[in-house]
Amino acid sequence: MRGLGVGRSPLRALAALAALPAYLRLCARLMGDRRVPLGPKLIVIGALVYLISPLDLLPDLALPFLGQLDDVAVLWLASRALLRLSPPSVVAEHARGGARRGR
């Protein structure tokens, strides 16, 4: 899975949205896998803390669309870091859905 970047066409955007549940499952599986180093997991945890924090780079109320956009960007960048910094064999195993729970 190369990523969920929104492409140049509406069809690519729809394909990205369709892949979103699998992408989120992959990230959740990686977060629970002991073979993934702590660093990438901390990046995701930091992004989630940022999301629920009252401090915001672009305030949601002052800039309605842009305020949510920065939250989405932070989560997307954190998930990409998780995928890139995790061992490739572990990512491939989880992407196939072959990893056993509790590792």
N, C-alpha and C positions, 0 to 999 in steps of 0.2 A: 504494500500500500504506500504509494509515494506521497500522499498528502491530500489535503482537502482545499487546495487553493481554488478560488473561484476563477473560472476561465474566461475566455473571450466570448463565449456563446451561452445562451440560456440552457442549452442541453448539458453543457459541462457543469453549470451551477446545479442543475437538477441531479446530475450524477453524483456530485459532491454531497448534496443533501441525502441522497439515497444511501451513500456510503457512511454517513455520520453514525448510525447506530453501531455498525461493526467497528468503526474507529474508536468510539467511546468504550466498547467492550474490550478492545485490544488494550487501551490505556488502563482500564480498570484491572485487567489481568496482569499487566506489567507491574502495576502498583502493588499487587499482592504477591508477586513472585520474589522469593528470597535471593534469586540469582541476579536480580537487578540491583546495582549499587544504590546506596542511600542518597547520593548527590542528586541524581535525576528525580528521585521521588520527592526530595525536599523542594526542588524547583516547582513541581506541581502543587505541593502543599502550600508553598508561598503564594502561588497564583490564586489558589482557593481562598487563602487568608485575605489577599488583596481584594478579591471579589466581594467578600462579606464585610470588609473594613469600611468604616464611614469615610475614611480619607480616600480621595479619588483623584487621579491625574486630570481627568475631565469630568467634572460633576454631572451626574445623571440629570438632575433637575435643571441646572443652568443651560446645559446643551443636550436636550433630550436624545437625539439620534447619536451624536458623537459620544455622549456619556456611556451609552451601552456598547458602542463600537470599541472603545478602548478596553472594556472588560472582556469582550469576545477576543480581541487581539491578544491580550495577556494570556488567556486560557489556551488559545491556539498555539502561541509561541511556547508555552510551557509543555503542552502535549507533544509538540514537535521535538523539543529538547529531550523529553522522556524517550521518544522513539530513537532519536539519533545517539543518545548516550547509553542506551541499553545494549547489552551484548546482541549482535545481529542474529545469532542462532536462537536466542531466547525470543526475540521479536518474531522471527520466522515461525517458530514453534507455536506461539500464541496466535499468530495471524492465521495459521492453518486450523486453529482450534484444537490442537493435539496435546496441549499441556494439561497435566493433571493438577487439580486443585491442591493447595497446601504445600507446594514446594518452597 
